[in-house]
Amino acid sequence: MGPRDGDHALVRWDGKTSFRADPGRPAVTGTDARGRVVIQEWGQYGAESNKGRRYLRRITLLRPGEETIVLMTDLLSEDDYPAAELLEAYLARWRIERVFQEITEVFSLDRLIGSTARATIFQGAFCLVLYNMIQVVRAYIAVGNPDVELTDELSSEQIFYDVRRQLTAVYELASVPELIAAVDRPRGAGGLRAWLEGRLVGLWSDRWIKAVNKKPRAKKPETGPCFGAHNSVHRLVTGHKGGTDPPR
């Protein structure tokens, strides 16, 4: 985590590396823009025997009903780098990661259509276009339903499933030239917005609401250094040399 060329670190705490709070600098408790509790602590990150041990700031965001977020940073000044802004910066990055996860799951990006670089790039770019299109459809559906408070309450997966079924049915019933001739194509951005609003606002299916897991499974206890799916090649090789079996 050492800074280089003026770089700084803002990473999620893994919960394993030790952190010893500085007894001479008391913790600070505050709230973020949503009124959630934020706790800031300063102290030594890493074991005493670790040569890379550093003095860092730990920021803990308590989210009722959701997973607690704990960040570590070498940006020690609370005045220059407010905790709320650092949390927003990290959560923005987290939303980007969730987008890629959703693209992989919803649009089957985990199954490649080819082994060449061009095929991979094409499939990835096409999935990004599909994702953007589904977000537009989802937003118009949400606007037209007063019972939906946030667009995030709607499932992209279920909406895409219905869109795909309908497109498949239309493709089987009509040829592409016939479809193009039948569509009253809008002109300009304003015309496109009006066209989409006229066709999507008011559509509804209860299947589009995201399912809520009311009985989440308890976390499994960690059984070793290679537990879980997130492993580096170095960790796997090191575990193999040390006699530790890689995860299955």
MARBA-985859 format. One line per 5 residues: for each residue x, y, z of C-alpha. Coordinates in Angstrom, 1 decimal, always signed. Example, Ala and Ser with C-alpha at 12.3 -4.5 7.8 and 13.67 -1.06 7.14 Angstrom:
2
+12.3/-4.5/+7.8 | +13.7/-1.1/+7.1
***
This chain:
248
+0.0/+0.0/+0.0 | +3.0/+2.3/-0.1 | +2.3/+5.5/-2.0 | +4.3/+6.2/-5.1 | +4.4/+9.4/-7.2
+1.9/+11.1/-4.9 | -0.6/+8.2/-5.0 | -2.9/+7.4/-2.1 | -4.9/+4.4/-1.0 | -8.6/+4.0/-0.3
-9.4/+0.3/+0.0 | -11.8/-2.0/+1.7 | -10.6/-3.6/+4.9 | -10.4/-7.4/+4.6 | -11.1/-7.9/+8.2
-8.0/-10.1/+8.6 | -5.1/-7.6/+8.7 | -4.8/-6.3/+12.3 | -5.6/-2.7/+13.1 | -4.5/-1.2/+16.4
-6.2/+2.1/+17.3 | -4.0/+5.0/+18.4 | -4.8/+5.5/+22.1 | -3.6/+9.1/+21.8 | -6.2/+10.0/+19.1
-9.8/+9.2/+20.1 | -12.3/+7.9/+17.5 | -14.7/+10.4/+15.9 | -18.3/+9.5/+15.3 | -20.5/+11.3/+12.8
-23.1/+10.8/+10.1 | -23.2/+10.7/+6.3 | -25.6/+12.5/+4.0 | -28.2/+9.8/+4.7 | -27.9/+10.0/+8.4
-26.0/+6.7/+8.8 | -23.4/+6.4/+11.5 | -19.8/+6.9/+10.4 | -16.9/+6.1/+12.8 | -13.3/+7.2/+12.1
-10.3/+5.8/+13.8 | -6.5/+6.3/+13.4 | -3.9/+3.7/+14.2 | -1.4/+1.1/+13.0 | -2.4/-1.2/+10.2
-0.6/-4.5/+10.2 | +1.2/-6.6/+12.8 | +4.2/-5.2/+14.7 | +6.5/-7.7/+13.0 | +5.3/-6.5/+9.5
+7.9/-4.2/+8.0 | +5.2/-2.7/+5.8 | +3.1/-1.7/+8.8 | +1.6/+1.8/+8.4 | -0.3/+4.5/+10.2
-3.8/+4.7/+8.6 | -7.3/+6.0/+9.1 | -10.1/+3.5/+9.3 | -13.6/+4.6/+8.3 | -16.6/+2.5/+9.3
-20.1/+3.0/+7.8 | -22.9/+1.3/+9.7 | -25.8/+0.5/+7.3 | -28.9/-0.9/+9.1 | -30.1/-4.0/+7.3
-27.1/-4.0/+5.0 | -23.4/-5.0/+5.2 | -21.1/-2.7/+7.2 | -18.5/-0.9/+5.0 | -15.0/-0.5/+6.5
-12.4/+1.4/+4.5 | -8.7/+2.0/+5.1 | -6.9/+5.1/+3.8 | -3.6/+6.9/+4.2 | -5.5/+10.2/+3.7
-5.3/+11.0/+7.4 | -6.6/+14.6/+7.5 | -10.3/+14.6/+8.3 | -10.6/+18.3/+7.3 | -9.0/+17.9/+3.9
-10.6/+14.5/+3.1 | -14.0/+14.2/+4.9 | -15.1/+10.7/+5.6 | -18.4/+11.2/+3.9 | -16.7/+12.2/+0.6
-14.3/+9.2/+0.8 | -17.3/+6.9/+1.3 | -19.1/+8.3/-1.6 | -16.0/+7.9/-3.8 | -15.7/+4.3/-2.8
-19.4/+3.5/-3.2 | -19.3/+5.0/-6.7 | -16.6/+2.5/-7.5 | -18.6/-0.3/-5.9 | -21.6/+0.6/-8.1
-19.4/+0.3/-11.2 | -18.3/-3.2/-10.0 | -22.0/-4.1/-9.6 | -22.7/-3.0/-13.1 | -20.1/-5.4/-14.5
-21.4/-8.1/-12.3 | -24.9/-7.6/-13.5 | -23.8/-7.5/-17.2 | -21.9/-10.8/-16.7 | -24.9/-12.5/-15.1
-27.9/-11.0/-17.0 | -26.3/-11.0/-20.5 | -24.4/-14.3/-20.2 | -21.0/-12.6/-20.6 | -19.5/-15.5/-18.6
-19.9/-17.6/-21.8 | -17.7/-16.3/-24.6 | -18.8/-16.5/-28.2 | -15.2/-16.9/-29.4 | -11.6/-17.3/-28.3
-10.1/-14.4/-30.3 | -9.5/-10.9/-28.9 | -11.9/-9.4/-31.5 | -14.7/-11.7/-30.5 | -14.2/-11.0/-26.8
-14.2/-7.2/-27.4 | -17.3/-7.4/-29.6 | -19.2/-9.4/-27.1 | -18.2/-7.2/-24.2 | -19.2/-4.0/-26.1
-22.5/-5.5/-27.3 | -23.4/-6.4/-23.7 | -22.6/-2.8/-22.6 | -25.0/-1.6/-25.3 | -27.7/-4.0/-24.1
-27.2/-3.0/-20.5 | -27.7/+0.7/-21.4 | -30.9/-0.1/-23.4 | -32.4/-2.1/-20.6 | -31.6/+0.7/-18.1
-33.6/+3.1/-20.3 | -36.5/+0.7/-20.5 | -36.4/+0.1/-16.8 | -36.4/+3.8/-16.0 | -39.5/+4.5/-18.2
-41.3/+1.6/-16.6 | -40.5/+2.9/-13.1 | -41.7/+6.4/-14.0 | -45.0/+5.1/-15.1 | -45.7/+3.1/-11.9
-46.5/+5.1/-8.7 | -45.8/+2.1/-6.5 | -42.1/+2.0/-7.5 | -40.0/+4.5/-5.5 | -36.6/+3.7/-7.0
-35.6/+2.3/-10.4 | -33.3/-0.1/-8.5 | -36.4/-1.9/-7.2 | -36.9/-3.3/-10.7 | -35.1/-6.4/-11.9
-33.0/-5.9/-15.0 | -32.8/-9.7/-15.4 | -36.6/-10.1/-15.5 | -37.2/-7.2/-17.8 | -34.5/-8.4/-20.2
-36.0/-11.9/-20.1 | -39.4/-10.5/-21.3 | -37.8/-8.3/-23.9 | -35.9/-11.2/-25.3 | -39.0/-13.4/-25.5
-40.9/-10.7/-27.3 | -38.1/-10.0/-29.8 | -37.8/-13.7/-30.5 | -41.6/-14.0/-31.1 | -41.6/-10.9/-33.4
-38.5/-12.2/-35.3 | -40.4/-15.5/-36.0 | -43.5/-13.7/-37.2 | -42.1/-11.0/-39.4 | -39.0/-10.3/-41.5
-36.6/-7.5/-40.7 | -37.6/-5.3/-43.7 | -41.2/-5.7/-42.6 | -40.4/-4.6/-39.1 | -38.4/-1.6/-40.2
-41.2/-0.5/-42.5 | -43.9/-0.9/-39.8 | -42.0/+1.1/-37.1 | -42.8/+4.9/-37.0 | -39.2/+5.9/-36.3
-38.9/+9.1/-34.2 | -36.9/+12.1/-35.2 | -34.5/+13.7/-32.8 | -33.9/+13.3/-29.1 | -37.2/+14.8/-28.1
-39.1/+12.6/-30.6 | -37.3/+9.5/-29.3 | -38.2/+10.4/-25.6 | -41.9/+10.9/-26.6 | -41.9/+7.6/-28.6
-40.4/+5.6/-25.7 | -42.8/+7.2/-23.2 | -45.8/+6.4/-25.2 | -44.8/+2.7/-25.5 | -43.3/+2.0/-22.1
-45.0/+4.2/-19.5 | -47.9/+2.2/-18.1 | -46.5/-1.2/-18.8 | -46.3/-3.4/-15.8 | -45.7/-6.9/-14.5
-45.3/-7.9/-10.9 | -42.4/-10.2/-12.0 | -40.3/-7.1/-12.6 | -40.0/-6.3/-8.9 | -36.7/-7.6/-7.4
-37.0/-10.5/-5.1 | -35.9/-9.9/-1.5 | -34.1/-12.6/+0.4 | -35.9/-12.7/+3.7 | -33.8/-15.5/+5.1
-30.2/-14.9/+4.0 | -27.7/-17.7/+4.6 | -25.2/-17.2/+7.4 | -21.7/-16.7/+6.3 | -19.5/-19.8/+6.2
-16.5/-19.7/+8.5 | -13.2/-19.3/+6.8 | -11.2/-22.6/+6.6 | -7.8/-21.4/+5.3 | -5.9/-18.9/+3.2
-7.4/-20.1/+0.0 | -11.1/-20.0/+1.2 | -13.5/-18.4/-1.2 | -13.5/-17.6/-4.9 | -11.3/-14.5/-4.8
-7.7/-15.9/-5.0 | -4.6/-14.7/-6.8 | -2.3/-16.9/-8.8 | +0.5/-16.1/-6.3 | -1.7/-17.3/-3.4
-2.6/-20.5/-5.1 | +1.0/-21.3/-6.1 | +2.2/-20.5/-2.5 | -0.5/-22.7/-1.0 | +0.4/-25.6/-3.3
+4.1/-25.4/-2.4 | +3.1/-25.3/+1.3 | +0.9/-28.3/+1.0 | -2.4/-26.5/+1.1 | -5.0/-27.7/-1.4
-6.4/-25.0/-3.7 | -10.1/-24.3/-3.4 | -12.5/-26.5/-5.4
***
